[in-house]
Amino acid sequence: MPLTRKAYRAAILHSIADPAEVGIEASYEYFEDGLLVVDDGKISAVGHASELLPTLPTDIEINHYQDALITPGFIDTHIHLPQTGMVGAYGEQLLDWLNTYTFPCESQFGDKAHADEVADIFIKELLRNGTTTALVFGSVHPQSVNSFFEAAEKLDLRMIAGKVMMDRNAPDYLVDTAESSYVDSKALIERWHGKGRLHYAVTPRFAPTSTPEQLTLAGQLLTEYPDMYMQTHISENLKEIEWVKELFPERKGYLDVYDHYQLLGERSVFAHGVHLCDDECARLAETGSAISFCPTSNLFLGSGLFNLPMAEKHKLNVGLGTDVGGGTSFSLLQTLNEAYKVMQLQGARLSPFKSLYLATLGGARALRLEDRIGNLRPGSDADFLVLDYNATPLLSYRLKQSKNIAETLFVLMTLGDDRTVAQTYAAGALVHQR
């Protein structure tokens, strides 16, 4: 048998709990001179190098990184594969932006060559930015999901994706039907869900683009496959919320539409939630549903400021999302830079350890995968990053002034980007090297 055990030595930091629940000091583990031991794609030990080194065989390969920090791989709980080609599109709020840029861009994904090309670019961007797991919207075309999963499977990545269900209020060239969306989704589930480290998400785009018949069938899929994910959008934009009220006048509000069609649950992730009320947060928490906080996108599209303290009050699971192409960066470090500002604008503080939690363990909890990803505990998948303190001249100079790991972490999140990620590992394999 070839020796598959390897060790990685550097400063090591990971979240072990939500700072909002246990306090900052009890929320993380930090090893200034740490060692991470990996066996067959899983973490077998993490701790102080001085304590672990004597327990290892003398011939083990040890990768020793100077001026670097090892963290868990980042988890992006909301992103759109087909919008890669229109990221950074100018000048619109949500509904106009969809019609002007998004729908035309998504129309190309029935073509396998195009879908394959974008899937390749998309996955390389994720890994370059240190994202090892993402919850991904495809387009309305099954091919978008097939291309994405084929590319992810080759690298043994833990990824979740689904074909968009959309049977109204979109261009004719981009709608399915309630029945076809059910049949296509079912075929994709049978082909991909649970294959390797891949999972499927039932994906109604958002309430305005699905008829009651389609939402009923989305709920039926979740009943037929109880371990399935569900992803959609909610309360992103005030005009969108008014539109939902017009389309579903019989429902109490936006969340109640999804609730009525039985789309809330332990693996349901709702993107944005900028304009949720207290009752809606309570209902999401009660059903075990999660929110994906997408600060870059919410600022870029002028949608509003997500109320993280309200979510914390209700113990609602929250992950972080880049929402490319509404968001303008694949980098969760840059997304956290924006998250900090969103909290500042509301007179709230976002500690660097809460930020780390949102990008790693919080995302894993939102996806109910905290036993596999999001931390570096023994038994977890070996999905981790090496962050380079000398990635840019400014970062290098600034970190030399840092007095502790809290300051270092915060500087990485304000000055860091894709260049900061020196290496990305998935299931113990090197999948990106800067």
C-alpha positions as CSV (number, residue, x, y, z in Angstrom):
1,M,0.0,0.0,0.0
2,P,1.4,3.5,-0.9
3,L,1.9,5.8,2.1
4,T,-1.0,8.3,1.9
5,R,-0.4,9.9,5.3
6,K,1.0,13.4,5.0
7,A,1.5,16.2,7.5
8,Y,1.3,20.0,7.1
9,R,3.0,22.4,9.5
10,A,2.1,26.1,9.9
11,A,0.0,28.3,12.1
12,I,-3.4,26.6,12.1
13,L,-6.8,28.1,12.9
14,H,-10.3,26.8,12.8
15,S,-13.8,27.5,14.2
16,I,-15.3,25.0,16.6
17,A,-18.5,26.9,17.5
18,D,-20.5,30.0,16.8
19,P,-19.1,33.0,18.7
20,A,-22.6,34.4,19.1
21,E,-23.5,31.3,21.2
22,V,-20.3,30.5,23.1
23,G,-18.4,33.7,23.1
24,I,-15.3,34.5,21.0
25,E,-12.6,32.8,23.1
26,A,-14.4,29.4,23.1
27,S,-15.3,29.6,19.4
28,Y,-11.9,28.7,17.8
29,E,-8.7,26.7,18.2
30,Y,-5.4,28.2,17.2
31,F,-2.0,26.6,17.1
32,E,0.8,29.1,16.5
33,D,3.1,26.2,15.4
34,G,0.6,23.6,14.4
35,L,0.5,20.3,12.6
36,L,-2.3,18.9,10.5
37,V,-2.1,15.1,9.7
38,V,-4.0,13.7,6.8
39,D,-4.8,10.0,6.1
40,D,-6.6,8.9,3.0
41,G,-8.3,12.2,2.4
42,K,-9.4,12.7,6.0
43,I,-7.9,14.6,8.9
44,S,-6.5,12.2,11.5
45,A,-4.9,14.7,13.9
46,V,-4.5,18.5,14.5
47,G,-2.6,20.2,17.3
48,H,0.7,21.7,18.4
49,A,3.6,20.5,16.3
50,S,5.7,19.9,19.5
51,E,3.1,17.4,20.7
52,L,2.2,15.6,17.4
53,L,5.7,15.3,15.8
54,P,6.9,12.6,18.3
55,T,3.9,10.4,17.5
56,L,4.6,10.3,13.7
57,P,6.7,7.8,11.8
58,T,10.2,9.2,10.9
59,D,9.6,8.8,7.1
60,I,6.4,10.8,6.9
61,E,6.3,13.7,4.4
62,I,5.9,17.0,6.2
63,N,5.1,20.2,4.2
64,H,6.4,23.1,6.3
65,Y,5.0,26.5,5.5
66,Q,6.7,29.7,6.8
67,D,4.6,32.9,7.2
68,A,1.4,31.0,6.5
69,L,-1.9,30.1,8.1
70,I,-3.8,26.9,7.5
71,T,-7.6,27.1,7.7
72,P,-10.6,25.0,6.6
73,G,-11.6,25.4,3.0
74,F,-14.2,28.1,2.5
75,I,-17.9,27.3,1.9
76,D,-19.9,29.5,-0.5
77,T,-23.6,28.9,0.2
78,H,-24.9,30.9,-2.8
79,I,-23.5,31.3,-6.3
80,H,-24.6,31.1,-9.9
81,L,-22.5,29.0,-12.4
82,P,-24.2,30.5,-15.5
83,Q,-23.6,34.1,-14.5
84,T,-19.8,33.8,-14.6
85,G,-19.7,35.5,-18.0
86,M,-21.7,38.6,-16.8
87,V,-20.1,39.3,-13.4
88,G,-19.6,43.0,-12.9
89,A,-22.6,44.0,-15.2
90,Y,-23.4,47.8,-14.8
91,G,-26.2,49.8,-13.5
92,E,-29.3,47.9,-12.5
93,Q,-31.2,46.7,-9.5
94,L,-32.4,43.1,-9.2
95,L,-35.4,42.8,-11.6
96,D,-34.0,44.9,-14.4
97,W,-30.6,43.3,-13.9
98,L,-32.1,39.8,-14.4
99,N,-33.8,40.9,-17.7
100,T,-31.0,42.9,-19.1
101,Y,-28.0,40.7,-18.3
102,T,-28.8,37.5,-16.5
103,F,-31.4,35.8,-18.7
104,P,-29.5,36.3,-22.0
105,C,-26.3,35.0,-20.4
106,E,-28.1,31.9,-19.0
107,S,-29.7,31.1,-22.4
108,Q,-26.4,29.7,-23.7
109,F,-26.2,26.7,-21.3
110,G,-28.2,24.2,-23.4
111,D,-25.0,23.9,-25.4
112,K,-22.7,21.3,-24.0
113,A,-19.4,22.8,-25.2
114,H,-20.4,26.2,-23.6
115,A,-21.5,24.6,-20.4
116,D,-18.3,22.5,-20.1
117,E,-16.1,25.6,-20.8
118,V,-17.8,27.7,-18.1
119,A,-17.9,24.9,-15.6
120,D,-14.1,24.5,-16.0
121,I,-13.5,28.3,-15.5
122,F,-16.0,28.4,-12.6
123,I,-14.4,25.6,-10.6
124,K,-10.9,26.9,-11.2
125,E,-12.1,30.3,-9.8
126,L,-13.6,28.7,-6.8
127,L,-10.4,26.8,-6.0
128,R,-8.2,29.7,-6.7
129,N,-10.1,31.7,-4.1
130,G,-10.0,28.8,-1.6
131,T,-13.7,27.7,-1.9
132,T,-13.8,24.0,-1.5
133,T,-17.6,23.6,-1.2
134,A,-20.3,25.7,-2.9
135,L,-24.1,25.6,-3.2
136,V,-24.6,26.3,-6.9
137,F,-27.4,27.4,-9.1
138,G,-27.3,26.0,-12.6
139,S,-29.4,27.4,-15.4
140,V,-32.8,26.0,-16.5
141,H,-30.9,23.5,-18.7
142,P,-30.0,20.1,-17.2
143,Q,-26.7,20.3,-19.2
144,S,-25.5,23.1,-16.9
145,V,-25.7,20.8,-13.9
146,N,-24.2,17.8,-15.8
147,S,-21.2,19.8,-16.9
148,F,-20.6,21.2,-13.4
149,F,-20.9,17.8,-11.7
150,E,-18.7,16.1,-14.3
151,A,-15.9,18.7,-13.6
152,A,-16.4,18.6,-9.8
153,E,-16.3,14.8,-9.8
154,K,-12.9,14.6,-11.5
155,L,-11.4,16.5,-8.6
156,D,-13.4,14.7,-5.9
157,L,-14.9,18.0,-4.6
158,R,-17.8,18.3,-2.2
159,M,-20.3,20.3,-4.2
160,I,-24.1,20.9,-4.3
161,A,-26.0,22.1,-7.3
162,G,-29.3,22.0,-9.0
163,K,-31.1,22.9,-12.3
164,V,-33.2,26.0,-12.0
165,M,-37.0,25.5,-12.1
166,M,-38.6,28.4,-13.8
167,D,-41.9,28.2,-15.7
168,R,-43.1,31.8,-15.9
169,N,-42.1,35.5,-15.8
170,A,-39.0,34.9,-17.8
171,P,-38.2,34.9,-21.6
172,D,-39.7,32.1,-23.7
173,Y,-36.3,30.8,-24.5
174,L,-35.6,30.2,-20.8
175,V,-38.7,28.6,-19.3
176,D,-39.4,25.0,-18.6
177,T,-42.8,23.6,-17.5
178,A,-43.9,22.4,-14.1
179,E,-43.8,18.8,-15.4
180,S,-40.5,19.0,-17.3
181,S,-38.7,20.6,-14.4
182,Y,-39.9,17.8,-12.2
183,V,-38.8,15.1,-14.7
184,D,-35.5,16.8,-15.4
185,S,-34.7,17.3,-11.7
186,K,-35.5,13.7,-10.9
187,A,-33.2,12.4,-13.6
188,L,-30.4,14.6,-12.3
189,I,-31.0,13.5,-8.7
190,E,-30.8,9.8,-9.8
191,R,-27.6,10.4,-11.7
192,W,-25.7,12.6,-9.3
193,H,-27.0,12.9,-5.7
194,G,-24.7,11.0,-3.3
195,K,-22.2,10.1,-6.1
196,G,-18.7,10.6,-4.6
197,R,-18.9,13.9,-2.7
198,L,-21.7,15.4,-4.8
199,H,-25.3,16.4,-3.7
200,Y,-28.3,17.7,-5.5
201,A,-30.4,20.8,-4.6
202,V,-34.0,21.3,-5.8
203,T,-33.8,24.8,-7.2
204,P,-36.9,26.9,-7.9
205,R,-35.3,30.2,-8.9
206,F,-37.6,32.4,-6.8
207,A,-41.3,32.6,-6.2
208,P,-42.1,35.0,-9.0
209,T,-40.7,32.7,-11.7
210,S,-42.6,29.5,-10.6
211,T,-46.3,28.8,-10.9
212,P,-48.1,27.2,-7.9
213,E,-48.0,23.9,-9.9
214,Q,-44.2,24.0,-10.2
215,L,-43.7,24.9,-6.5
216,T,-46.0,22.0,-5.6
217,L,-43.8,19.6,-7.6
218,A,-40.6,21.1,-6.0
219,G,-42.1,20.2,-2.6
220,Q,-43.0,16.8,-3.9
221,L,-39.3,16.1,-4.9
222,L,-38.3,17.0,-1.3
223,T,-40.8,14.5,0.0
224,E,-39.6,11.8,-2.4
225,Y,-35.9,12.4,-1.6
226,P,-35.8,13.4,2.1
227,D,-32.0,14.0,2.2
228,M,-32.2,16.5,-0.8
229,Y,-31.2,20.1,-0.6
230,M,-33.5,23.0,-1.6
231,Q,-32.2,26.4,-2.6
232,T,-34.0,29.6,-3.7
233,H,-34.0,33.4,-3.1
234,I,-36.0,35.4,-0.6
235,S,-36.6,39.0,0.3
236,E,-33.6,40.4,-1.6
237,N,-35.2,43.5,-3.0
238,L,-38.3,45.6,-2.0
239,K,-39.8,45.6,-5.6
240,E,-39.4,41.8,-5.7
241,I,-41.3,41.5,-2.4
242,E,-44.1,43.7,-3.7
243,W,-44.2,41.5,-6.8
244,V,-44.5,38.3,-4.7
245,K,-47.5,39.9,-2.8
246,E,-49.2,40.6,-6.2
247,L,-48.6,37.1,-7.5
248,F,-49.6,35.3,-4.3
249,P,-52.2,37.5,-2.6
250,E,-53.6,34.6,-0.6
251,R,-50.3,34.1,1.3
252,K,-49.2,36.0,4.4
253,G,-45.9,37.1,3.0
254,Y,-42.9,36.0,0.9
255,L,-41.7,33.2,3.3
256,D,-45.2,31.9,3.6
257,V,-45.3,31.1,-0.1
258,Y,-42.4,28.7,0.3
259,D,-43.8,27.4,3.6
260,H,-47.1,26.7,2.0
261,Y,-45.4,24.5,-0.7
262,Q,-43.4,22.7,2.0
263,L,-40.0,24.0,0.9
264,L,-38.7,24.9,4.4
265,G,-36.5,22.3,6.1
266,E,-33.2,21.3,7.5
267,R,-31.4,21.4,4.1
268,S,-33.2,24.4,2.7
269,V,-31.1,27.5,2.1
270,F,-32.6,30.8,1.2
271,A,-30.3,33.4,-0.3
272,H,-30.3,37.0,0.9
273,G,-33.1,37.5,3.4
274,V,-32.3,41.2,3.5
275,H,-35.8,42.3,4.3
276,L,-37.0,39.5,6.6
277,C,-39.1,40.3,9.6
278,D,-38.7,38.8,13.1
279,D,-41.6,36.3,12.6
280,E,-40.0,35.1,9.3
281,C,-36.6,34.6,11.0
282,A,-38.3,32.7,13.8
283,R,-40.1,30.4,11.3
284,L,-36.9,29.7,9.4
285,A,-35.1,28.8,12.6
286,E,-38.0,26.6,13.8
287,T,-37.9,24.6,10.5
288,G,-34.1,24.3,10.6
289,S,-33.8,26.3,7.4
290,A,-30.7,28.6,6.7
291,I,-30.0,31.9,5.2
292,S,-27.1,32.7,2.8
293,F,-25.8,36.2,3.6
294,C,-24.5,37.8,0.4
295,P,-23.1,41.2,1.3
296,T,-21.2,42.0,-1.9
297,S,-24.2,41.3,-4.0
298,N,-26.6,43.2,-1.7
299,L,-24.4,46.3,-2.0
300,F,-23.7,45.9,-5.7
301,L,-27.4,45.6,-6.6
302,G,-28.5,48.2,-4.0
303,S,-30.7,45.6,-2.3
304,G,-30.1,46.5,1.4
305,L,-28.3,45.4,4.5
306,F,-28.7,42.0,6.0
307,N,-29.6,42.1,9.7
308,L,-27.2,39.5,11.2
309,P,-27.9,40.3,14.8
310,M,-31.6,39.5,14.3
311,A,-30.7,36.2,12.7
312,E,-28.4,35.5,15.7
313,K,-31.2,36.4,18.2
314,H,-33.3,33.6,16.6
315,K,-30.4,31.1,16.4
316,L,-30.9,31.0,12.7
317,N,-28.2,29.2,10.7
318,V,-26.4,31.6,8.4
319,G,-23.7,30.9,5.8
320,L,-21.9,33.3,3.5
321,G,-22.5,33.6,-0.2
322,T,-20.6,35.4,-3.0
323,D,-23.7,35.4,-5.3
324,V,-21.6,35.7,-8.4
325,G,-22.7,37.3,-10.7
326,G,-24.7,39.7,-8.5
327,G,-21.6,39.6,-6.3
328,T,-18.4,40.8,-8.0
329,S,-15.8,38.4,-6.5
330,F,-15.4,34.7,-6.0
331,S,-13.3,35.5,-3.0
332,L,-14.9,34.8,0.4
333,L,-12.1,37.0,2.0
334,Q,-13.4,39.9,-0.1
335,T,-17.0,38.9,0.7
336,L,-16.1,39.2,4.4
337,N,-14.6,42.6,3.8
338,E,-18.0,43.7,2.6
339,A,-19.8,41.9,5.4
340,Y,-17.9,43.9,7.9
341,K,-19.0,47.1,6.2
342,V,-22.6,46.0,6.1
343,M,-22.5,45.5,9.9
344,Q,-20.7,48.9,10.4
345,L,-23.5,50.6,8.5
346,Q,-26.0,49.2,11.0
347,G,-24.0,50.1,14.0
348,A,-23.0,46.5,14.6
349,R,-19.6,44.8,14.8
350,L,-18.4,41.7,13.0
351,S,-15.5,40.1,14.8
352,P,-12.9,38.3,12.7
353,F,-13.7,35.1,14.5
354,K,-17.4,35.4,13.6
355,S,-16.3,36.1,10.0
356,L,-14.1,32.9,10.0
357,Y,-17.1,31.0,11.3
358,L,-19.5,32.3,8.6
359,A,-17.0,31.4,5.9
360,T,-16.3,27.9,7.2
361,L,-18.2,26.1,10.0
362,G,-21.3,28.4,9.7
363,G,-21.6,27.5,6.1
364,A,-21.2,23.8,6.9
365,R,-23.9,24.0,9.5
366,A,-26.2,25.8,7.1
367,L,-25.6,22.8,4.7
368,R,-25.8,20.2,7.6
369,L,-22.3,19.1,6.7
370,E,-20.5,20.1,9.9
371,D,-19.5,16.5,10.6
372,R,-17.6,16.5,7.3
373,I,-16.4,20.0,6.4
374,G,-16.0,23.5,7.9
375,N,-13.5,22.6,10.6
376,L,-10.2,20.6,11.0
377,R,-11.4,18.1,13.6
378,P,-10.2,14.5,13.2
379,G,-12.6,12.6,11.0
380,S,-13.4,15.6,8.8
381,D,-12.7,15.7,5.1
382,A,-9.2,17.1,4.4
383,D,-10.5,20.3,2.7
384,F,-8.1,23.1,3.8
385,L,-6.2,26.1,2.6
386,V,-2.7,27.6,3.0
387,L,-3.0,31.4,3.3
388,D,0.2,33.3,2.5
389,Y,1.1,36.2,4.8
390,N,3.4,37.6,2.1
391,A,0.9,37.4,-0.8
392,T,1.3,41.1,-1.6
393,P,3.8,43.7,-0.4
394,L,1.2,45.6,1.5
395,L,-0.2,42.5,3.2
396,S,3.3,41.4,4.1
397,Y,4.2,44.8,5.6
398,R,0.9,45.2,7.4
399,L,1.0,41.7,9.0
400,K,4.5,42.4,10.4
401,Q,2.7,45.0,12.6
402,S,0.1,42.4,13.8
403,K,0.1,41.8,17.6
404,N,-2.2,38.7,17.7
405,I,-4.2,36.2,15.6
406,A,-7.3,38.3,15.8
407,E,-5.6,41.2,14.1
408,T,-3.9,38.9,11.6
409,L,-7.2,37.3,10.7
410,F,-8.9,40.7,10.3
411,V,-6.1,42.0,8.0
412,L,-6.4,38.8,5.8
413,M,-10.1,39.5,5.5
414,T,-9.7,43.2,4.6
415,L,-6.6,43.1,2.4
416,G,-6.7,39.5,1.2
417,D,-8.1,38.1,-2.0
418,D,-7.3,35.2,-4.4
419,R,-3.6,36.0,-4.2
420,T,-3.6,35.2,-0.5
421,V,-4.6,31.5,-1.3
422,A,-1.2,29.8,-1.9
423,Q,-2.7,26.2,-2.0
424,T,-6.1,24.6,-1.8
425,Y,-6.6,21.0,-0.8
426,A,-9.8,18.9,-1.3
427,A,-10.0,15.4,0.2
428,G,-6.3,15.6,0.9
429,A,-5.4,16.3,-2.8
430,L,-3.7,19.5,-3.9
431,V,-6.3,21.1,-6.3
432,H,-4.9,24.6,-6.6
433,Q,-1.4,25.9,-6.4
434,R,-0.8,29.7,-6.9
